[in-house]
Amino acid sequence: MKFDIITIFPSIFTNFLNESLLARAQVKKLLSIKTHDLRKWTKDKHKTVDDRPYGGGAGMLLKIEPIFRAVESLKVKKFKSSKLKTKNLKLKTRTILLSAKGKTFTQKDARRLVKYDQIILICGRYEGVDERVAQYVADEEISIGDYVLFGGEVPAMVLVEAVSRLVPGVVAKEESVKNESFSNWKLEIGNWKFNLEYPQYTRPEAIKLKVSAKGGPASGGKSGKSKVLRVPKVLLSGDHKKIMEWREKQSK
């Protein structure tokens, strides 16, 4: 799977893309994730990517021309491979504008997007992006929540990570992806809702901590009562049927 990220701050992604599972997946050629400086597609000597909004108002807007040229340049039209009988395989590409006014990103979207061969991400900045980008260049607008950030770089990271972990082989244990939160539906009072993953525990089996009256950690000079916090007995029983029943009951 190929990700192409268009941004005016490509260095923001350096550590993110070179650590942990994303780095391994790229080494194993399960993923190709590249950042591209939008200024590369400008044509003036100052490499101008933004301008004042028509009608007045605060801030600057990213211009449509360099974004359009970037997207057209990055789109993979056909794929050639010596390993495949078909040497001119058409790839499915999706162009996404990260925008505060876009549709809120969900796990359902991650599963939908993992079916594409290439995803081009446009990271907005400043006051926003010329609306014609959303109308005529991007296939869709996506937001990661009802709040405003400095730009689209962090949302791009969220989308890349959420989609990448669904690519076969990126997460070593397939069960980790299959049984996690938001992966299974359940019918509740006539409405279909996602299951959230059941609570999980690891060693030690019991630990003594000072907790507050409300049950949380005692901190900030507050007095607390020592309490032994134990792993639920059913998880130590070895009875897989009972464990599965407990987990199903605990899923919300």
N, C-alpha and C positions, 0 to 999 in steps of 0.2 A: 504494500500500500504506500502511496506517495502523498506527502503533505508538502505544500509550498506556501510559505508564510510571507506576505508582503507587509513590510513595516518600515518606518523611518528610524527605528532603533533596533537593528538586528542583534546587537551585542547583548541585549536583555535575555536572549534565549540561550546563550552560550552554556552556562552551567546546567540549565534545565535539560537540555538535549544531550548532555555528555555525562549524565549520571544515571545510575540504577538501571531499571528494566528498559527504558527507552534507548539507552546507549547500547545495551546488549542486543536489543532487537535490530538496531541499525547495523551492528557488526555482523549479525546473522543474516542480514539482508531481508528481514521480514518487513522492515519499514525503511522508507527514505524520507527524511525530514530536513527540509532546507529552508533557510531564511533568505529573503531577498530585500535589499535596500531599495525603497521606492525611488530614491533619487537617481538610480541607474536609468530610469525611463523618462527623465526630464530632458529638455532640449535647449534650455538657456544656460548661460555660463554660471549662473548662481545656483543652478539645480533647484529651482523653486518648486515646491510640492503643495503650497497652500496660498490662499488669497482671502481678501475680505469678503464677507457675505453681502450679496445684493440686498438692498432695502435697509441696510444698517444693522447694527447689533454688535455685541461683544464677541471677541475671539476671532479665530481664523478657521477656514474650512479647507480640507484636503481637496485638491483639484481632480476633476474627472480624467483629464487627458493622460497623465502618467499612470494612473490606476488602470485605465482601459488598456494601454500599451503593455503594462506588466502582465495583466491577466491573459491577453492574447498571446503574449510571448511564452508564457509558462504552460499553457494548455498543451497536454500531450495528445496529439491527434491520433497517432497510431503507435503501436508497440511492436518492435522486431525482436525475435528471440530464436536462437538456434535450437533451443530445447523444445520449441513448439512447432507443429506442422504449419500452423497459420503464422505467416511472417508479418502480416499487416493487421494485427488485431486491434479493433477499436476499443478504446478505454472509456469507462464511465467517469466523467469529471463533474464535480460540484463546486461552485464558487460561492463562498459565504462571506458576508460582511458582518463583522462583529460590531454590534450597535446596541446602545442602551434601549432603543425603541423596538428591537427585534423580538421574536418569539422566544420565550424562556426555554433554555436548553434543558432536556431531560434525558434519562437513561433510554427512553424510547427513541429519541433522536440519535443517540449514540449507536444503537442497534441498526437504525435506518442508514446512517452514514457509513457504517463499516462495509456496506455492500458496494461502495464506490471504489474505483481504482485510484483516483486522484482527488484530493480535496485542496482547493486554493482558498486561503484565508486572508482576508483584507482587514488589517488592523487600523481602525480609525484613531485619530489624535486631535488635540486642540478642541475646538468647539464642535467638531463633527466632520462629516464628509458630504460633498455635493450630492444632493438627493438623486441625481441622475445615475449615480453609481448603484444605488439600491434598486432603481427602476429598470436599468438597462444593462448593467454589467454583472451584478451578483444574481445568483439564483434564489437566494433567500437571506434574510437578516436574522441573526441569532444574538440573544442576550443571555448572560448567566445569572441574572437576578435584577430585582427592582432597586437598583442603586447606580450611582455614576462613578466611573473610574477615570484615571487620566487618559487611558487609551485602550485599545483592543488587544494588547499583548498578553495580559493575564487571562482574559477570556479565551484567547487562542490556545494558551497552554492547557487550560481546563478541557477544551474540546479535543485537543490532540491526545491528552492522556486518557480521557474517557473512551474515545474511539479506539485508540491503539491497543488498549488492554483487551479488546474484544477480537483482535486479529489472532487467528489460531497460531499458537506457538509463542506469543509474546509473554503470556503468563504461563509458566511451566505446568501448573496443575489446573486442568480445565475445570475441575470441580469448584475451584475458588471463584471463578467467574459465573459458573452456572447457578450456584446457590447463594449468591450475595444479595444485598438489599436491592430493591427495585427490579429484580429479575423475574419474579413470579407474581402472577395475579391471583387474587382471591375475591369471591363474591361476598359483599358485606352490605346488608340491608338494601338489596336491590341494585347496588352499584359495584362495579369492578374496581378494585384498588390494588396497589402494589403491596406485596409483603416486604417488611423490613427484616433484615437478617436477625436471627436469634442471638442472644448474648453469648459471648465466648469467654473462656477462662484458660489460664495456663499456670505453670508452677510459680510460687509454692501453693500447696493445697490449702494452707492456712497462714494468715499473716495478722499480727497484732498492730493496730494503728489507733491513734487518738482521733476520734471523730467528734463533730459538733452535735448539738441536740437535733439538728435537722438531718443528720446523716452524712453530711459532706465532710471534707477534711477540716480539721481545726487549724486555723492559721491566723496570722495578723495579731497575735497576742491573745486570741480568744481561748478560753478554757474549753477543754474537751474531755470526753470519757474514753478510756482505752477499750477497744473492742476487737475481738477476734473475727476477722472476715474470712469466711470459708467458701470453698467451691461447692456448688450444689451437689448433694450426695449422688443424685441420679447419674451425673457425669463420671462418677468414680465407680459405678456399679458394674460396668462391662456389659450391661444388658442393652444391646444396640436398639432393640425395639422400643424399650422405654425411653432411651435417649432421643430417638427420632420423634416419639410422641411429645416429649418435653420440649424439644426444639420447635416443633410445629405449633405447640400451644404458646410458646414465648414469642413467636414471630408476630409482628404487629402490622 
